[in-house]
């Protein structure tokens, strides 16, 4: 009887250990991106990459970069499951009249991938984020 | 020689102005169209996106037990919409003696979808006009024509984060063809001049951003009576070194060819893109 209880306690403690082990692992995509701090750094790298690309710079001539940066951070936070509030327009409304071409979109995706790499975000996390962002193509392109 | 000059040009031009994400142009098949090694995909070759163009040159050799297939080719891609390609194949009958060959002119047009971004797969329509160099041997083994036209419909889609955090590339191609051994042994026979519908498929996992591991299957007709023709398959590793250089290595199984059984061996392709 005592042995049986000991045995059960052991199993319980192993389970507890395992579950705390899991709790210490980042679970949500938001956490894997480094939460607010990580997403801010990714955004800054991304903006620097964009600013060096003459092909797409003209799209940002009328843009307040500080506000754009803040909206982008909020957007990445919401998309990755963080508890933020995105205060910007919908992806569709935000790109009306900007004539974003497929080439522009492709270039932006490459710059985002590069920014994620610069922050040492692992491949699986990068792919998980791209999976969430890719469908926005329809709302952003040419309208 | 021409190829190495092209390649050095490609490597010298460090900054092409093309936008597509690396690896999304695929490799180039032995028929000159963008795809895997033996299956054309719906993707357009190179890295040109809208309002851009790119040039790709490839040099491929397939060594199997009793034959060597050599293919050189080039393609022009416009707007990520059109692909024009040419390829010259020479097929050495190493143990039988002799040589076969053909020229292939291809065109591909993207109908709908975006391989990375839309739920709808990217779907393209392709044509390949093929003409054999010397019709004597194909005619002797029963081929009817020295030229043929292949028509194919290809669908390609990348699934992000498909498993273990890796992206999956899938392709399905339906091809109407009259070709015997992809055209190297001519087209149709005296008794059978019908198009046959063949299914081809590829699947690949992007292990890293620029290394893909994949498998391809190519169904083939079997019209010539002198020898059985079998389906082809391969397992490939593609390394997209950068946007200007990629290398594909594969282990291929071409089945029975011209009465010689189980033709298995190696495939090596190097290509440069401007």
Interface residues (C-beta under 8 A of the other chain):
Chain A: X55 X101 X102 X103 X104 X105 X106 X107 X109 X110 X113 X122 X123 X124 X125 X127 X128 X130 X131 X134 X135 X137 X138
Chain B: X17 X19 X20 X21 X22 X49 X50 X51 X52 X80 X114 X116 X117 X118 X119 X160 X161 X164 X165 X166 X167 X208 X209
